[in-house]
Amino acid sequence: MLLSTSRATCFQRQVAHRHPSAVLPSVSHAGRLLCVRPTRCVGSSTGNETDPEEDDAAPSPVPKILGLSTVFFCSTFNYTLLQNVKDSMIVTSVGAEALPFLEALGVLPASMVFFVLYSKLMAWLPPSQVYRAALAPLLIFYTVFGGLLYPNAAFLHPMHLLESMRSALPAGLNVIASMLAHWTYSLFYITAELWGGVAISMLFWGLADGVCTMHEAETVYPILGIIANVGLVLAGALVKLINANSDALLSATGMMPVQATIATVLVMSGLLLSVKGFVQDTYLTPGIETHSRAKSKKKGKAKPRSLRESLSVVMHNPKVAHLAVLVLSYFVASKLFDFAWKSSLLKLYPSTTAYAHVLAGVSQAVGFSTIGFMIASKWVFKWGGWAAAGLATPAVMLVAGAGFFLATIALNSGAAEAWGIQQATLITLGSVAGIVGRVASRSFKYSFFDPSKEMVFITLTPRDKLEGKAAVDLLGSYIGKTGASVIMQALVLITGSLTTALPFIAVAYTAILLAWTRSTLKLAELMPASSSAPPAEPEAPAEPTLAPAST
């Protein structure tokens, strides 16, 4: 079936990229931003383009565009709310050391289980019902958590067993005892991480690909990219408003900030499902599904490529090899920075409300800056060429990271007194550099890194382009994000805490960014002088990607 195939493909990629933070190659799991690139749509893949003679009989595309925009806005709005709640809840109650363990031990297994469940839903239910059925487990848990688990967390969390569990584990694994003791918070973190992959990467883009023609996608999908960033900004504003008026909210409604945020997610989900039903019932016709099924049966199933075949192109094509280094470096470096930054942010904002307030402000900054840099990127590519655009992301991450790590390590080690620097100065420097690094790593990626990466693929032969994308995506998801969590877990086990591991994290972070910069310069030498070579063969725009923000 048309939607089933599209969604399954999207979610398989999502499972890979959510480990241990997971979304897609242009995702990143915390306060994440969403970036959209056009994809091949149903109309183009099946040849189901609308004849001019049938325009009068076809439904107007305006309600379709408004409907898709509403569904996408609700999805990204909820995504930002959930990311802020889950991070602030876990970091302030369990500690930032829990993040890599939750990603590896919780999010990945949950993604695998959800994929199996989704496959069953596609076999049991018609496509029109899969969307609601797939979201139902998440929405049910959010309802139970907000109405029952969170208000009774003090009773449900076995804190009296925490010390005994810690004594039974090595010092570096004490965080696992805290994760188990705060089991309701851990479950919420895992389910909140699934929202980006399920609601956006899989379900929304399955719907959009099912109702859009290629001609519509060229207009609609860039608009959706702006809508995604607007969702970040408005969701961040709402979180700040709720936290700033928590006392008044509690007296007026009896809800705590977390409960009010979850209630908003449920309300927006209701609107999402209602509008989605209209879009699907109006624009997804049985004829399109039948035509797609008939064509897919005629083509037959392609034989899946082995891991060795997918990675072989990295060995014989230097452009793909350098691209693999770039993508791998981004995911490892950004995750290492996120873990360290969230840990240090806790010292400045120890309460859940204050921590969520700061994360909300960062989400707003990511949204605003990305819109601005997306506009400016045109001139960067024009005047600075591919090299300037390719070097922008590692350069800003290196500068911001240097300020953050130097200030934080000096503050933790007591070097401020020896150097005659006031602690307030280091706190301010570290905080500002951390926020700049967090915002820049997202906004520069979506504005400069991703477009420059795609320009390299344009210069490849059709075969290398196909195999290269698969290899780069594989390295970015499995090795990149998994590697970051493995590094963090190993350092926490060896040093005992994330704070004491900061100097080692800084060394690894710097080495990775330098390797990234070197590969970028090498790749610039291989690119055409104009950096705008035409595609090796005509093809549809690339598949839309989620570039989430959290995790």
Secondary structure, DSSP 8 states (H G I E B T S, - for coil): -HHHHHHHHHHHHHHHHTTTT-S-TT-BSSS----------HHHHHT----GGGTTTS--HHHHHHHHHHHHHHHHHHHHHHHHHHHHHHHHHT-TTHHHHHIIIIIHHHHHHHHHHHHHHHHHS-HHHHHHHHHHHHHHHHHHIIIIITTTHHHHS-GGGHHHHHHTS-GGGHHHHHHHHTHHHHHHHHHHHHHIIIIIIIIIHHHHHHH--HHHHHHHHHHHHHHHHHHHHHHHHHHHHHHHTHHHHHHHHS--HHHHHHHHHHHHHHHHHHHHHHHHHHH--HHHHHHHHHHHHHH-------HHHHHHHHHH-HHHHHHHHHHHHHHHHHHHHHHHHHHHHHHH--SHHHHHHHHHHHHHHHHHHHHHHHHHHHHHHHHHHHHHHHHHHHHHHHHHHHHHHHHHHHHHHTHHHHHT--HHHHHHHHHHHHHHHHHHHHHHIIIIIHHHHHHHHHTS-HHHHHHHHHHHHHIIIIIIIHHHHHHHHHHHHHHSSTTTTHHHHHHHHHHHHHHHHHHHHHHHHHS-TTS----SS-----------B--
